[in-house]
Amino acid sequence: MAVVDVDDLGTWPAHLAGRVGEIADQVRGITQYVGDLPVYEQEPELVGLLAGCLLRGYHCTRLLQHEAAAITSQGLRVLDEHP
């Protein structure tokens, strides 16, 4: 199973990188903030393009005290499509 590092385009399958590039070209310059980009309608397609891949991502922000306590007491949760 291929490992896709979300921060390393070189690990992305070519078909996924190509499609994400097309989507980026379509939305480039239409909003000021990333959260305003209308790309979530492509989510099912992109999830399909990730079939057979494991995603590797990194979280590197400072945790609030209650977040660190929750991790200490409950552990980390596996990233999946359902919260």
N, C-alpha and C positions, 0 to 999 in steps of 0.2 A: 504494500500500500504506500503510495507516494505521500511524503510529508511536505505540506505547503506552509512555508513561513510567510505570514502575511506582510512582513516588512522586507522580504527579499524576493523581488520580482523574478529573479533567476530560478526560483523554486516553483513558480507557478506553471501549471500546464499551459502550453501554447494557446490552446483554444480558449481558456479562461482569460489569459492576459490579453488576447486579441479582443474578446468581447468587452472586457472592462475598459480597454482603450477606446473602443467605439462609443460606449456609454459616456465616458469622460469627455470625449469630443462633442457629444450632443449637448451636454449640460455646462460646458466651460463658459464662464463669464455671465451666467444668468442669475446668480445670487451672490451675496456677500459672505454668507456663513454656510459651512458644510452641512449643518442640520437642516438647512432650507432646500437642499438639493432634492429634486423629485426623482430619486433613483430607486426608492424602495419598491416601486412597482416591478422592477426587474429582479427582485429578490428570489422568487421561485426559480427563475431561469438560472441565476447564478448558483443557487444551491444545487441544482441539477448538474451544473458543470463541475461541481466539486465532488461528485459521486466518486467513491473509491479513494478519496484523499483524507489525510489527517491534517487538521489545521494546527499550526503552532503560532501562538500569539504571546505577547508580553504585556504585563501591566506594571508600569513603573511610576506611579504617582504616590505621593505621600498619603498614608492611611490616617484617617481620624482615629482618635483613641477608641471609640466604640467599634470601629471596623477591625482594628487590630485585636481587640478583645474577642470579637465574634470569630475571627479566624483561629485564635488560640483555643477557644472553647469548642468550636464546631468544625474546624478544619476548612479546607478550600473546597469549593464546589466544582464539579466537572462542567466545562463549557459545552452547552448543547443548544438546540434550537428552542427549547422550552424553558422559561424562567422558573 
